[in-house]
């Protein structure tokens, strides 16, 4: 792995498991990356429910829901989900990759069918049309035939599908170990250097 820190787009949508997205963003800024971040309205609601962050929303300071320093907060550019004219929505915007983590089935459907009704879906559409790395981390179970067909369409269009299915061979001790495992999987896929030591090293 040799990617030097640069720019990466991260979308957090309203699937259960919003902490996957939180941990991913925290890890990226700790590694020196500049994150262009967009959070859907549903994701804020999930964050309130699952993370116990009553009242958190689009206008909340980053420190209200991310464990980061002031310097790391400066590495994050936050966008309004309705701002489809934002810089990342343009094909001329250059970024290493885009990751949607976690990705709801609604957002999967929107991206798979080119229904760019918010900034996240528009950015994902741009990454597909520009043939740039797009990683989708769906978090849903069981999956219906509709879900499977939409995910297949995304894969056929060039997206990487990385379901939120953490492995247990690293013998996780905490729930954060499981979130870190998925962060590691996405970082590995994008050839981003990291220090998460949960890779398979063989038996014994």
SULZI-V81267 format. One line per field, one symbol per residue. phi: phi as a letter, one per 30 degrees, with the letter a starting at -180 (. if undefined). burial: I if it has 24 or more other ideal C-beta (glycine too) atoms within 12 Angstrom, else O. A space follows every 50 residues. Layout:
# SULZI-V81267
phi = ???
burial = ???
This chain:
# SULZI-V81267
phi = .bddebcbcbcccdddjededddddededddjdccccbbddddddddddd ciceidadcdeeddbccbdddddddccccdddddcdeddcdddcbdabbc bdcddddeddddcicdcbdddddddddddchcdbcccdbaadcdddeddd dddddddjdccbedbddbddhdcbddddddedeeeddddchcdabdcbdd cjdi
burial = OOOOOOIIIIIIIIIIIIIIIIIIIIIIIIIOIIIIIIIIIIIIIIIOOI IOOOOIOIOOOIOOIIOIOOOOOOIIIIIOIOOOOIOIIOOOIOIIIIII IIIIIIIIIIIIOOOIOIIIIIIIIIIIOIOIIIIIIIIIOOOOOOIOOI IOOIOOIIIIIIIIOIOOOOOOOOOOOIIIIIIIIIIOIIOIOIOIOIOO OOOO
